[in-house]
Amino acid sequence: MTAGIPAALICNSEAVRRYVIDTYRVDPRRAVTVYQGVDIARYPPRRAMGDPPVVGTVGRLSDQKGYPV
């Protein structure tokens, strides 16, 4: 109901952008995709060979995210 209020809608993927355009009839010129991510070339690994890798995540802790999987 509020999709027509903001000057732009920021979407985190092209699929989300298509969804808001198709479902809520948002003007495609107002829906902008800003991809998430980190340039891993800027952060070289700092562990020695043989050390176990460290894995992390950032996000909302909800069942929808599937963290146990």
PQR file with spaces between the fields and no chain letter, atoms N, CA, C, O and H, PARSE charges and radii, in Angstrom:
ATOM       1  N    MET     1       0.814   -1.198    0.000 -0.4000 1.5000
ATOM       2  CA   MET     1       0.000    0.000    0.000 -0.0000 2.0000
ATOM       3  C    MET     1       0.855    1.257    0.000  0.5500 1.7000
ATOM       4  O    MET     1       0.413    2.307   -0.469 -0.5500 1.4000
ATOM       5  N    THR     2       2.076    1.163    0.522 -0.4000 1.5000
ATOM       6  CA   THR     2       2.927    2.354    0.603 -0.0000 2.0000
ATOM       7  C    THR     2       3.963    2.421   -0.520  0.5500 1.7000
ATOM       8  O    THR     2       4.804    3.319   -0.518 -0.5500 1.4000
ATOM       9  H    THR     2       2.435    0.310    0.903  0.4000 1.0000
ATOM      10  N    ALA     3       3.923    1.498   -1.471 -0.4000 1.5000
ATOM      11  CA   ALA     3       4.943    1.463   -2.524 -0.0000 2.0000
ATOM      12  C    ALA     3       4.963    2.737   -3.367  0.5500 1.7000
ATOM      13  O    ALA     3       5.996    3.065   -3.951 -0.5500 1.4000
ATOM      14  H    ALA     3       3.239    0.768   -1.472  0.4000 1.0000
ATOM      15  N    GLY     4       3.856    3.453   -3.442 -0.4000 1.5000
ATOM      16  CA   GLY     4       3.828    4.662   -4.249 -0.0000 2.0000
ATOM      17  C    GLY     4       4.340    5.902   -3.547  0.5500 1.7000
ATOM      18  O    GLY     4       4.453    6.956   -4.173 -0.5500 1.4000
ATOM      19  H    GLY     4       3.017    3.186   -2.967  0.4000 1.0000
ATOM      20  N    ILE     5       4.654    5.808   -2.267 -0.4000 1.5000
ATOM      21  CA   ILE     5       5.055    6.983   -1.499 -0.0000 2.0000
ATOM      22  C    ILE     5       6.521    7.388   -1.704  0.5500 1.7000
ATOM      23  O    ILE     5       6.776    8.558   -1.990 -0.5500 1.4000
ATOM      24  H    ILE     5       4.562    4.951   -1.758  0.4000 1.0000
ATOM      25  N    PRO     6       7.502    6.471   -1.572 -0.5600 1.5000
ATOM      26  CA   PRO     6       8.900    6.912   -1.687  0.2800 2.0000
ATOM      27  C    PRO     6       9.287    7.296   -3.116  0.5500 1.7000
ATOM      28  O    PRO     6       8.682    6.843   -4.088 -0.5500 1.4000
ATOM      29  N    ALA     7      10.305    8.137   -3.211 -0.4000 1.5000
ATOM      30  CA   ALA     7      10.808    8.552   -4.517 -0.0000 2.0000
ATOM      31  C    ALA     7      11.520    7.400   -5.224  0.5500 1.7000
ATOM      32  O    ALA     7      11.572    7.361   -6.453 -0.5500 1.4000
ATOM      33  H    ALA     7      10.797    8.506   -2.422  0.4000 1.0000
ATOM      34  N    ALA     8      12.071    6.460   -4.445 -0.4000 1.5000
ATOM      35  CA   ALA     8      12.758    5.308   -5.030 -0.0000 2.0000
ATOM      36  C    ALA     8      12.639    4.129   -4.084  0.5500 1.7000
ATOM      37  O    ALA     8      12.500    4.299   -2.873 -0.5500 1.4000
ATOM      38  H    ALA     8      12.028    6.492   -3.446  0.4000 1.0000
ATOM      39  N    LEU     9      12.694    2.939   -4.646 -0.4000 1.5000
ATOM      40  CA   LEU     9      12.709    1.710   -3.862 -0.0000 2.0000
ATOM      41  C    LEU     9      14.046    1.026   -4.117  0.5500 1.7000
ATOM      42  O    LEU     9      14.397    0.751   -5.264 -0.5500 1.4000
ATOM      43  H    LEU     9      12.806    2.800   -5.630  0.4000 1.0000
ATOM      44  N    ILE    10      14.783    0.753   -3.064 -0.4000 1.5000
ATOM      45  CA   ILE    10      16.071    0.075   -3.184 -0.0000 2.0000
ATOM      46  C    ILE    10      15.829   -1.420   -3.038  0.5500 1.7000
ATOM      47  O    ILE    10      15.281   -1.872   -2.033 -0.5500 1.4000
ATOM      48  H    ILE    10      14.498    0.976   -2.132  0.4000 1.0000
ATOM      49  N    CYS    11      16.236   -2.179   -4.034 -0.4000 1.5000
ATOM      50  CA   CYS    11      16.062   -3.630   -4.044 -0.0000 2.0000
ATOM      51  C    CYS    11      17.436   -4.281   -3.954  0.5500 1.7000
ATOM      52  O    CYS    11      18.403   -3.766   -4.516 -0.5500 1.4000
ATOM      53  H    CYS    11      16.682   -1.813   -4.850  0.4000 1.0000
ATOM      54  N    ASN    12      17.531   -5.421   -3.245 -0.4000 1.5000
ATOM      55  CA   ASN    12      18.842   -6.054   -3.078 -0.0000 2.0000
ATOM      56  C    ASN    12      19.121   -7.136   -4.118  0.5500 1.7000
ATOM      57  O    ASN    12      20.142   -7.818   -4.034 -0.5500 1.4000
ATOM      58  H    ASN    12      16.746   -5.839   -2.789  0.4000 1.0000
ATOM      59  N    SER    13      18.240   -7.301   -5.086 -0.4000 1.5000
ATOM      60  CA   SER    13      18.495   -8.225   -6.193 -0.0000 2.0000
ATOM      61  C    SER    13      17.571   -7.855   -7.344  0.5500 1.7000
ATOM      62  O    SER    13      16.577   -7.154   -7.152 -0.5500 1.4000
ATOM      63  H    SER    13      17.410   -6.747   -5.154  0.4000 1.0000
ATOM      64  N    GLU    14      17.897   -8.320   -8.516 -0.4000 1.5000
ATOM      65  CA   GLU    14      17.045   -8.060   -9.678 -0.0000 2.0000
ATOM      66  C    GLU    14      15.712   -8.786   -9.530  0.5500 1.7000
ATOM      67  O    GLU    14      14.692   -8.299  -10.017 -0.5500 1.4000
ATOM      68  H    GLU    14      18.704   -8.890   -8.671  0.4000 1.0000
ATOM      69  N    ALA    15      15.702   -9.950   -8.862 -0.4000 1.5000
ATOM      70  CA   ALA    15      14.454  -10.686   -8.638 -0.0000 2.0000
ATOM      71  C    ALA    15      13.501   -9.877   -7.754  0.5500 1.7000
ATOM      72  O    ALA    15      12.299   -9.837   -8.018 -0.5500 1.4000
ATOM      73  H    ALA    15      16.531  -10.345   -8.467  0.4000 1.0000
ATOM      74  N    VAL    16      14.028   -9.234   -6.710 -0.4000 1.5000
ATOM      75  CA   VAL    16      13.196   -8.396   -5.846 -0.0000 2.0000
ATOM      76  C    VAL    16      12.683   -7.192   -6.631  0.5500 1.7000
ATOM      77  O    VAL    16      11.526   -6.798   -6.482 -0.5500 1.4000
ATOM      78  H    VAL    16      15.005   -9.267   -6.496  0.4000 1.0000
ATOM      79  N    ARG    17      13.524   -6.620   -7.448 -0.4000 1.5000
ATOM      80  CA   ARG    17      13.116   -5.481   -8.275 -0.0000 2.0000
ATOM      81  C    ARG    17      11.959   -5.871   -9.182  0.5500 1.7000
ATOM      82  O    ARG    17      10.961   -5.155   -9.258 -0.5500 1.4000
ATOM      83  H    ARG    17      14.464   -6.940   -7.568  0.4000 1.0000
ATOM      84  N    ARG    18      12.086   -7.000   -9.869 -0.4000 1.5000
ATOM      85  CA   ARG    18      11.011   -7.469  -10.755 -0.0000 2.0000
ATOM      86  C    ARG    18       9.732   -7.715   -9.950  0.5500 1.7000
ATOM      87  O    ARG    18       8.631   -7.407  -10.408 -0.5500 1.4000
ATOM      88  H    ARG    18      12.897   -7.581   -9.807  0.4000 1.0000
ATOM      89  N    TYR    19       9.889   -8.266   -8.758 -0.4000 1.5000
ATOM      90  CA   TYR    19       8.729   -8.555   -7.914 -0.0000 2.0000
ATOM      91  C    TYR    19       7.964   -7.284   -7.566  0.5500 1.7000
ATOM      92  O    TYR    19       6.741   -7.246   -7.698 -0.5500 1.4000
ATOM      93  H    TYR    19      10.783   -8.517   -8.386  0.4000 1.0000
ATOM      94  N    VAL    20       8.666   -6.244   -7.126 -0.4000 1.5000
ATOM      95  CA   VAL    20       7.955   -5.020   -6.738 -0.0000 2.0000
ATOM      96  C    VAL    20       7.351   -4.327   -7.953  0.5500 1.7000
ATOM      97  O    VAL    20       6.290   -3.711   -7.852 -0.5500 1.4000
ATOM      98  H    VAL    20       9.660   -6.275   -7.019  0.4000 1.0000
ATOM      99  N    ILE    21       8.012   -4.422   -9.091 -0.4000 1.5000
ATOM     100  CA   ILE    21       7.470   -3.830  -10.320 -0.0000 2.0000
ATOM     101  C    ILE    21       6.201   -4.574  -10.746  0.5500 1.7000
ATOM     102  O    ILE    21       5.177   -3.960  -11.042 -0.5500 1.4000
ATOM     103  H    ILE    21       8.874   -4.923   -9.173  0.4000 1.0000
ATOM     104  N    ASP    22       6.288   -5.907  -10.771 -0.4000 1.5000
ATOM     105  CA   ASP    22       5.161   -6.710  -11.246 -0.0000 2.0000
ATOM     106  C    ASP    22       4.011   -6.778  -10.244  0.5500 1.7000
ATOM     107  O    ASP    22       2.846   -6.680  -10.631 -0.5500 1.4000
ATOM     108  H    ASP    22       7.120   -6.406  -10.530  0.4000 1.0000
ATOM     109  N    THR    23       4.326   -6.942   -8.976 -0.4000 1.5000
ATOM     110  CA   THR    23       3.288   -7.150   -7.963 -0.0000 2.0000
ATOM     111  C    THR    23       2.645   -5.847   -7.516  0.5500 1.7000
ATOM     112  O    THR    23       1.423   -5.759   -7.396 -0.5500 1.4000
ATOM     113  H    THR    23       5.272   -7.022   -8.662  0.4000 1.0000
ATOM     114  N    TYR    24       3.475   -4.830   -7.267 -0.4000 1.5000
ATOM     115  CA   TYR    24       2.959   -3.572   -6.732 -0.0000 2.0000
ATOM     116  C    TYR    24       2.864   -2.471   -7.789  0.5500 1.7000
ATOM     117  O    TYR    24       2.525   -1.327   -7.485 -0.5500 1.4000
ATOM     118  H    TYR    24       4.468   -4.901   -7.364  0.4000 1.0000
ATOM     119  N    ARG    25       3.167   -2.838   -9.026 -0.4000 1.5000
ATOM     120  CA   ARG    25       3.093   -1.907  -10.157 -0.0000 2.0000
ATOM     121  C    ARG    25       3.897   -0.629   -9.917  0.5500 1.7000
ATOM     122  O    ARG    25       3.448    0.478  -10.212 -0.5500 1.4000
ATOM     123  H    ARG    25       3.442   -3.767   -9.273  0.4000 1.0000
ATOM     124  N    VAL    26       5.092   -0.821   -9.376 -0.4000 1.5000
ATOM     125  CA   VAL    26       6.011    0.297   -9.154 -0.0000 2.0000
ATOM     126  C    VAL    26       6.632    0.673  -10.492  0.5500 1.7000
ATOM     127  O    VAL    26       6.994   -0.199  -11.282 -0.5500 1.4000
ATOM     128  H    VAL    26       5.456   -1.720   -9.137  0.4000 1.0000
ATOM     129  N    ASP    27       6.752    1.959  -10.740 -0.4000 1.5000
ATOM     130  CA   ASP    27       7.395    2.450  -11.964 -0.0000 2.0000
ATOM     131  C    ASP    27       8.824    1.909  -12.000  0.5500 1.7000
ATOM     132  O    ASP    27       9.585    2.145  -11.061 -0.5500 1.4000
ATOM     133  H    ASP    27       6.458    2.667  -10.097  0.4000 1.0000
ATOM     134  N    PRO    28       9.211    1.189  -13.059 -0.5600 1.5000
ATOM     135  CA   PRO    28      10.565    0.612  -13.129  0.2800 2.0000
ATOM     136  C    PRO    28      11.686    1.635  -12.954  0.5500 1.7000
ATOM     137  O    PRO    28      12.782    1.278  -12.521 -0.5500 1.4000
ATOM     138  N    ARG    29      11.429    2.892  -13.282 -0.4000 1.5000
ATOM     139  CA   ARG    29      12.460    3.932  -13.110 -0.0000 2.0000
ATOM     140  C    ARG    29      12.697    4.239  -11.637  0.5500 1.7000
ATOM     141  O    ARG    29      13.738    4.791  -11.283 -0.5500 1.4000
ATOM     142  H    ARG    29      10.538    3.182  -13.634  0.4000 1.0000
ATOM     143  N    ARG    30      11.743    3.887  -10.771 -0.4000 1.5000
ATOM     144  CA   ARG    30      11.882    4.151   -9.334 -0.0000 2.0000
ATOM     145  C    ARG    30      12.483    2.981   -8.570  0.5500 1.7000
ATOM     146  O    ARG    30      12.914    3.151   -7.430 -0.5500 1.4000
ATOM     147  H    ARG    30      10.898    3.437  -11.059  0.4000 1.0000
ATOM     148  N    ALA    31      12.521    1.804   -9.168 -0.4000 1.5000
ATOM     149  CA   ALA    31      13.059    0.615   -8.495 -0.0000 2.0000
ATOM     150  C    ALA    31      14.522    0.445   -8.896  0.5500 1.7000
ATOM     151  O    ALA    31      14.830    0.216  -10.066 -0.5500 1.4000
ATOM     152  H    ALA    31      12.170    1.666  -10.095  0.4000 1.0000
ATOM     153  N    VAL    32      15.418    0.558   -7.921 -0.4000 1.5000
ATOM     154  CA   VAL    32      16.859    0.512   -8.177 -0.0000 2.0000
ATOM     155  C    VAL    32      17.456   -0.702   -7.468  0.5500 1.7000
ATOM     156  O    VAL    32      17.157   -0.958   -6.301 -0.5500 1.4000
ATOM     157  H    VAL    32      15.168    0.744   -6.971  0.4000 1.0000
ATOM     158  N    THR    33      18.295   -1.441   -8.174 -0.4000 1.5000
ATOM     159  CA   THR    33      18.959   -2.599   -7.576 -0.0000 2.0000
ATOM     160  C    THR    33      20.335   -2.193   -7.070  0.5500 1.7000
ATOM     161  O    THR    33      21.147   -1.650   -7.819 -0.5500 1.4000
ATOM     162  H    THR    33      18.538   -1.234   -9.121  0.4000 1.0000
ATOM     163  N    VAL    34      20.592   -2.460   -5.791 -0.4000 1.5000
ATOM     164  CA   VAL    34      21.902   -2.244   -5.185 -0.0000 2.0000
ATOM     165  C    VAL    34      22.346   -3.605   -4.655  0.5500 1.7000
ATOM     166  O    VAL    34      21.794   -4.116   -3.681 -0.5500 1.4000
ATOM     167  H    VAL    34      19.933   -2.901   -5.182  0.4000 1.0000
ATOM     168  N    TYR    35      23.339   -4.177   -5.304 -0.4000 1.5000
ATOM     169  CA   TYR    35      23.777   -5.514   -4.945 -0.0000 2.0000
ATOM     170  C    TYR    35      24.575   -5.505   -3.654  0.5500 1.7000
ATOM     171  O    TYR    35      25.346   -4.582   -3.390 -0.5500 1.4000
ATOM     172  H    TYR    35      23.788   -3.762   -6.096  0.4000 1.0000
ATOM     173  N    GLN    36      24.382   -6.531   -2.866 -0.4000 1.5000
ATOM     174  CA   GLN    36      25.132   -6.694   -1.632 -0.0000 2.0000
ATOM     175  C    GLN    36      26.445   -7.398   -1.952  0.5500 1.7000
ATOM     176  O    GLN    36      26.599   -8.018   -3.004 -0.5500 1.4000
ATOM     177  H    GLN    36      23.756   -7.281   -3.081  0.4000 1.0000
ATOM     178  N    GLY    37      27.362   -7.289   -1.042 -0.4000 1.5000
ATOM     179  CA   GLY    37      28.599   -8.020   -1.248 -0.0000 2.0000
ATOM     180  C    GLY    37      29.802   -7.297   -0.699  0.5500 1.7000
ATOM     181  O    GLY    37      29.741   -6.130   -0.312 -0.5500 1.4000
ATOM     182  H    GLY    37      27.237   -6.785   -0.188  0.4000 1.0000
ATOM     183  N    VAL    38      30.887   -8.020   -0.677 -0.4000 1.5000
ATOM     184  CA   VAL    38      32.146   -7.518   -0.179 -0.0000 2.0000
ATOM     185  C    VAL    38      33.207   -7.844   -1.225  0.5500 1.7000
ATOM     186  O    VAL    38      33.250   -8.959   -1.745 -0.5500 1.4000
ATOM     187  H    VAL    38      30.937   -8.968   -0.991  0.4000 1.0000
ATOM     188  N    ASP    39      34.047   -6.885   -1.526 -0.4000 1.5000
ATOM     189  CA   ASP    39      35.147   -7.109   -2.454 -0.0000 2.0000
ATOM     190  C    ASP    39      36.219   -7.909   -1.721  0.5500 1.7000
ATOM     191  O    ASP    39      37.037   -7.340   -0.999 -0.5500 1.4000
ATOM     192  H    ASP    39      34.012   -5.980   -1.104  0.4000 1.0000
ATOM     193  N    ILE    40      36.213   -9.239   -1.907 -0.4000 1.5000
ATOM     194  CA   ILE    40      37.123  -10.091   -1.143 -0.0000 2.0000
ATOM     195  C    ILE    40      38.586   -9.875   -1.515  0.5500 1.7000
ATOM     196  O    ILE    40      39.473  -10.279   -0.763 -0.5500 1.4000
ATOM     197  H    ILE    40      35.548   -9.701   -2.493  0.4000 1.0000
ATOM     198  N    ALA    41      38.858   -9.250   -2.656 -0.4000 1.5000
ATOM     199  CA   ALA    41      40.245   -8.956   -3.020 -0.0000 2.0000
ATOM     200  C    ALA    41      40.859   -7.938   -2.058  0.5500 1.7000
ATOM     201  O    ALA    41      42.079   -7.894   -1.901 -0.5500 1.4000
ATOM     202  H    ALA    41      38.138   -8.921   -3.267  0.4000 1.0000
ATOM     203  N    ARG    42      40.031   -7.129   -1.422 -0.4000 1.5000
ATOM     204  CA   ARG    42      40.531   -6.124   -0.479 -0.0000 2.0000
ATOM     205  C    ARG    42      40.868   -6.725    0.875  0.5500 1.7000
ATOM     206  O    ARG    42      41.522   -6.077    1.692 -0.5500 1.4000
ATOM     207  H    ARG    42      39.040   -7.165   -1.549  0.4000 1.0000
ATOM     208  N    TYR    43      40.432   -7.955    1.125 -0.4000 1.5000
ATOM     209  CA   TYR    43      40.616   -8.590    2.425 -0.0000 2.0000
ATOM     210  C    TYR    43      41.245   -9.969    2.250  0.5500 1.7000
ATOM     211  O    TYR    43      40.548  -10.981    2.317 -0.5500 1.4000
ATOM     212  H    TYR    43      39.900   -8.481    0.461  0.4000 1.0000
ATOM     213  N    PRO    44      42.545  -10.015    2.029 -0.5600 1.5000
ATOM     214  CA   PRO    44      43.201  -11.316    1.810  0.2800 2.0000
ATOM     215  C    PRO    44      43.143  -12.178    3.074  0.5500 1.7000
ATOM     216  O    PRO    44      43.081  -11.650    4.184 -0.5500 1.4000
ATOM     217  N    PRO    45      43.163  -13.490    2.905 -0.5600 1.5000
ATOM     218  CA   PRO    45      43.124  -14.379    4.076  0.2800 2.0000
ATOM     219  C    PRO    45      44.311  -14.138    4.999  0.5500 1.7000
ATOM     220  O    PRO    45      45.412  -13.839    4.536 -0.5500 1.4000
ATOM     221  N    ARG    46      44.088  -14.267    6.298 -0.4000 1.5000
ATOM     222  CA   ARG    46      45.156  -14.054    7.280 -0.0000 2.0000
ATOM     223  C    ARG    46      45.412  -15.317    8.091  0.5500 1.7000
ATOM     224  O    ARG    46      45.883  -15.225    9.225 -0.5500 1.4000
ATOM     225  H    ARG    46      43.194  -14.510    6.674  0.4000 1.0000
ATOM     226  N    ARG    47      45.124  -16.461    7.558 -0.4000 1.5000
ATOM     227  CA   ARG    47      45.330  -17.687    8.315 -0.0000 2.0000
ATOM     228  C    ARG    47      46.415  -18.513    7.646  0.5500 1.7000
ATOM     229  O    ARG    47      46.643  -18.414    6.440 -0.5500 1.4000
ATOM     230  H    ARG    47      44.741  -16.535    6.637  0.4000 1.0000
ATOM     231  N    ALA    48      47.060  -19.306    8.431 -0.4000 1.5000
ATOM     232  CA   ALA    48      48.111  -20.178    7.903 -0.0000 2.0000
ATOM     233  C    ALA    48      47.481  -21.396    7.253  0.5500 1.7000
ATOM     234  O    ALA    48      46.373  -21.800    7.606 -0.5500 1.4000
ATOM     235  H    ALA    48      46.875  -19.386    9.410  0.4000 1.0000
ATOM     236  N    MET    49      48.188  -21.969    6.313 -0.4000 1.5000
ATOM     237  CA   MET    49      47.708  -23.196    5.675 -0.0000 2.0000
ATOM     238  C    MET    49      47.486  -24.255    6.746  0.5500 1.7000
ATOM     239  O    MET    49      48.326  -24.428    7.629 -0.5500 1.4000
ATOM     240  H    MET    49      49.088  -21.641    6.027  0.4000 1.0000
ATOM     241  N    GLY    50      46.380  -24.955    6.678 -0.4000 1.5000
ATOM     242  CA   GLY    50      46.075  -25.994    7.642 -0.0000 2.0000
ATOM     243  C    GLY    50      45.175  -25.532    8.761  0.5500 1.7000
ATOM     244  O    GLY    50      44.548  -26.358    9.425 -0.5500 1.4000
ATOM     245  H    GLY    50      45.697  -24.814    5.961  0.4000 1.0000
ATOM     246  N    ASP    51      45.091  -24.211    8.994 -0.4000 1.5000
ATOM     247  CA   ASP    51      44.164  -23.700   10.006 -0.0000 2.0000
ATOM     248  C    ASP    51      42.736  -23.885    9.490  0.5500 1.7000
ATOM     249  O    ASP    51      42.484  -23.753    8.293 -0.5500 1.4000
ATOM     250  H    ASP    51      45.600  -23.540    8.455  0.4000 1.0000
ATOM     251  N    PRO    52      41.805  -24.190   10.394 -0.5600 1.5000
ATOM     252  CA   PRO    52      40.420  -24.317    9.939  0.2800 2.0000
ATOM     253  C    PRO    52      39.874  -22.962    9.498  0.5500 1.7000
ATOM     254  O    PRO    52      40.219  -21.936   10.085 -0.5500 1.4000
ATOM     255  N    PRO    53      39.035  -22.947    8.479 -0.5600 1.5000
ATOM     256  CA   PRO    53      38.466  -21.665    8.036  0.2800 2.0000
ATOM     257  C    PRO    53      37.464  -21.127    9.050  0.5500 1.7000
ATOM     258  O    PRO    53      36.870  -21.885    9.818 -0.5500 1.4000
ATOM     259  N    VAL    54      37.288  -19.828    9.040 -0.4000 1.5000
ATOM     260  CA   VAL    54      36.293  -19.171    9.876 -0.0000 2.0000
ATOM     261  C    VAL    54      35.174  -18.711    8.949  0.5500 1.7000
ATOM     262  O    VAL    54      35.422  -18.027    7.956 -0.5500 1.4000
ATOM     263  H    VAL    54      37.770  -19.213    8.416  0.4000 1.0000
ATOM     264  N    VAL    55      33.951  -19.090    9.277 -0.4000 1.5000
ATOM     265  CA   VAL    55      32.801  -18.737    8.451 -0.0000 2.0000
ATOM     266  C    VAL    55      31.841  -17.922    9.303  0.5500 1.7000
ATOM     267  O    VAL    55      31.598  -18.257   10.462 -0.5500 1.4000
ATOM     268  H    VAL    55      33.750  -19.646   10.083  0.4000 1.0000
ATOM     269  N    GLY    56      31.299  -16.861    8.737 -0.4000 1.5000
ATOM     270  CA   GLY    56      30.352  -16.025    9.465 -0.0000 2.0000
ATOM     271  C    GLY    56      29.229  -15.576    8.565  0.5500 1.7000
ATOM     272  O    GLY    56      29.279  -15.753    7.348 -0.5500 1.4000
ATOM     273  H    GLY    56      31.496  -16.589    7.795  0.4000 1.0000
ATOM     274  N    THR    57      28.227  -15.000    9.166 -0.4000 1.5000
ATOM     275  CA   THR    57      27.102  -14.470    8.413 -0.0000 2.0000
ATOM     276  C    THR    57      26.522  -13.279    9.148  0.5500 1.7000
ATOM     277  O    THR    57      26.662  -13.152   10.364 -0.5500 1.4000
ATOM     278  H    THR    57      28.186  -14.857   10.155  0.4000 1.0000
ATOM     279  N    VAL    58      25.878  -12.421    8.402 -0.4000 1.5000
ATOM     280  CA   VAL    58      25.192  -11.272    8.974 -0.0000 2.0000
ATOM     281  C    VAL    58      23.777  -11.294    8.430  0.5500 1.7000
ATOM     282  O    VAL    58      23.577  -11.378    7.218 -0.5500 1.4000
ATOM     283  H    VAL    58      25.765  -12.524    7.414  0.4000 1.0000
ATOM     284  N    GLY    59      22.814  -11.222    9.296 -0.4000 1.5000
ATOM     285  CA   GLY    59      21.428  -11.221    8.825 -0.0000 2.0000
ATOM     286  C    GLY    59      20.454  -11.331    9.976  0.5500 1.7000
ATOM     287  O    GLY    59      20.837  -11.472   11.137 -0.5500 1.4000
ATOM     288  H    GLY    59      22.976  -11.155   10.280  0.4000 1.0000
ATOM     289  N    ARG    60      19.206  -11.263    9.626 -0.4000 1.5000
ATOM     290  CA   ARG    60      18.124  -11.387   10.607 -0.0000 2.0000
ATOM     291  C    ARG    60      18.036  -12.837   11.054  0.5500 1.7000
ATOM     292  O    ARG    60      17.983  -13.739   10.218 -0.5500 1.4000
ATOM     293  H    ARG    60      18.895  -11.148    8.683  0.4000 1.0000
ATOM     294  N    LEU    61      18.019  -13.073   12.356 -0.4000 1.5000
ATOM     295  CA   LEU    61      17.925  -14.429   12.887 -0.0000 2.0000
ATOM     296  C    LEU    61      16.464  -14.850   12.886  0.5500 1.7000
ATOM     297  O    LEU    61      15.734  -14.604   13.846 -0.5500 1.4000
ATOM     298  H    LEU    61      18.061  -12.340   13.035  0.4000 1.0000
ATOM     299  N    SER    62      16.045  -15.485   11.799 -0.4000 1.5000
ATOM     300  CA   SER    62      14.666  -15.958   11.684 -0.0000 2.0000
ATOM     301  C    SER    62      14.667  -17.294   10.957  0.5500 1.7000
ATOM     302  O    SER    62      15.609  -17.617   10.233 -0.5500 1.4000
ATOM     303  H    SER    62      16.638  -15.684   11.019  0.4000 1.0000
ATOM     304  N    ASP    63      13.613  -18.064   11.154 -0.4000 1.5000
ATOM     305  CA   ASP    63      13.504  -19.368   10.497 -0.0000 2.0000
ATOM     306  C    ASP    63      13.597  -19.240    8.982  0.5500 1.7000
ATOM     307  O    ASP    63      14.136  -20.124    8.316 -0.5500 1.4000
ATOM     308  H    ASP    63      12.848  -17.803   11.742  0.4000 1.0000
ATOM     309  N    GLN    64      13.082  -18.163    8.443 -0.4000 1.5000
ATOM     310  CA   GLN    64      13.079  -17.929    6.998 -0.0000 2.0000
ATOM     311  C    GLN    64      14.484  -17.966    6.400  0.5500 1.7000
ATOM     312  O    GLN    64      14.661  -18.374    5.253 -0.5500 1.4000
ATOM     313  H    GLN    64      12.644  -17.445    8.984  0.4000 1.0000
ATOM     314  N    LYS    65      15.476  -17.544    7.170 -0.4000 1.5000
ATOM     315  CA   LYS    65      16.850  -17.500    6.681 -0.0000 2.0000
ATOM     316  C    LYS    65      17.501  -18.878    6.590  0.5500 1.7000
ATOM     317  O    LYS    65      18.475  -19.045    5.855 -0.5500 1.4000
ATOM     318  H    LYS    65      15.332  -17.212    8.103  0.4000 1.0000
ATOM     319  N    GLY    66      16.987  -19.867    7.319 -0.4000 1.5000
ATOM     320  CA   GLY    66      17.494  -21.232    7.214 -0.0000 2.0000
ATOM     321  C    GLY    66      18.892  -21.437    7.790  0.5500 1.7000
ATOM     322  O    GLY    66      19.673  -22.218    7.247 -0.5500 1.4000
ATOM     323  H    GLY    66      16.196  -19.732    7.916  0.4000 1.0000
ATOM     324  N    TYR    67      19.214  -20.753    8.873 -0.4000 1.5000
ATOM     325  CA   TYR    67      20.551  -20.895    9.461 -0.0000 2.0000
ATOM     326  C    TYR    67      20.915  -22.329    9.830  0.5500 1.7000
ATOM     327  O    TYR    67      22.065  -22.716    9.620 -0.5500 1.4000
ATOM     328  H    TYR    67      18.580  -20.118    9.314  0.4000 1.0000
ATOM     329  N    PRO    68      20.000  -23.142   10.371 -0.5600 1.5000
ATOM     330  CA   PRO    68      20.395  -24.529   10.689  0.2800 2.0000
ATOM     331  C    PRO    68      20.828  -25.329    9.459  0.5500 1.7000
ATOM     332  O    PRO    68      21.603  -26.277    9.581 -0.5500 1.4000
ATOM     333  N    VAL    69      20.340  -24.961    8.297 -0.4000 1.5000
ATOM     334  CA   VAL    69      20.690  -25.675    7.075 -0.0000 2.0000
ATOM     335  C    VAL    69      22.103  -25.326    6.672  0.5500 1.7000
ATOM     336  O    VAL    69      22.598  -25.825    5.661 -0.5500 1.4000
ATOM     337  H    VAL    69      19.710  -24.190    8.198  0.4000 1.0000
